[in-house]
Amino acid sequence: MTDHDEAAALRPLTLAWVSRHLDIGERVVGIEALHGGVTADMRRLTIGTRDGGTRDLVLRSFVDPFFVERAEDSLNREAGALTLLPETGVPAPGLVAVDPTAAHCEYPSLLMTHVAGRTVLDDEGVEARVPLLARQLVAIHALRPAERPGEYVALTTADTVVVPKGADAAAWAAAIDVIRTPAPRYAGRFLHRDFHPGNVLFDVPRSSPAGARITGVVDWAATSWGPADLDVAHCSTSLALLHGPAWGLRFPEAYERAGGVLAASASERLYWLVRDGLACSEEVRLVSQPWREAGRTELTTRAVEERLDVYVTTLMNTLG
């Protein structure tokens, strides 16, 4: 729903900050909440231009106290990525302005250009979208910025994993043992670090879902330097939970067919795939809620937990 009297919807300091970064004669004339995010409030701002037309910007604001504490690093990472990406051919928003410490706004915020397209989470057409996701991720990993982003962070430990109710206890115990070992050595790559279908925008012809094309990749707040396997593992987990465990296993194959290079040994690949699957165990409720809001109402927390159990068990049986 769009509120065309958004001056009351945006807090005064934030509205003033946004207005300072518009062209002469422009003003905010509309606002729309964007759903699907977990860590920040997202709004699409409609900007009235001097010639009577409009253009759109997107405002990201960290308002939850937990994420406000981490906002400076996240917004600086995103600002760095959005500054780099316009010259690379990777479709992404452009940076307009950033206030990572809330020096000017009520909350830490980032203003960026709007990218056309929409997220597509339906099962229909997934066969055509997976190769597109793989090729896009290979292109991201091929970037070699003059200044590397910070090293990746993996917070999940053997003690923080949440084993789903009724899960295959032996398989999960074995999976947890995998991440007790040191991380494999790796060749560093430029990582999105949260690459999954919910952060990729598509243009999908109504008459031909197989004719989908990617129009943008969003949410670069976790941009990092680390192993390509980690980004691949994250997308694999999301595909497994959205479309069924088999798709989680197929994504690494699609990535390699697209020219991507993964860890050489099965044990090394297993480490990264299992690490991300186990990390998701701590966030099933947070991960699944935006999917239900987007129309996948069958993906209850319990249903996603069951898919995660099958996925982790299958990984252990296949690569363990």
Salt bridges, closest charged atoms under 4 A:
GLU26 OE1 - ARG55 NH2 2.76
GLU32 OE1 - ARG44 NH2 2.51
GLU69 OE1 - ARG70 NH1 3.66
ASP73 OD2 - ARG77 NE 2.84
GLU78 OE1 - ARG60 NE 2.80
ASP123 OD1 - HIS243 ND1 2.72
ASP123 OD1 - ARG296 NH1 3.62
ASP177 OD1 - ARG180 NE 3.05
ASP194 OD1 - HIS196 NE2 3.59
ASP194 OD1 - HIS234 NE2 2.75
ASP203 OD2 - ARG213 NE 3.52
ASP219 OD1 - ARG60 NH2 3.01
ASP231 OD2 - HIS141 NE2 2.86
GLU256 OE2 - ARG269 NH2 2.71
ASP276 OD1 - HIS234 ND1 2.91
GLU298 OE2 - ARG296 NE 2.61
GLU305 OE1 - ARG302 NH1 3.22
GLU306 OE2 - ARG302 NE 3.51
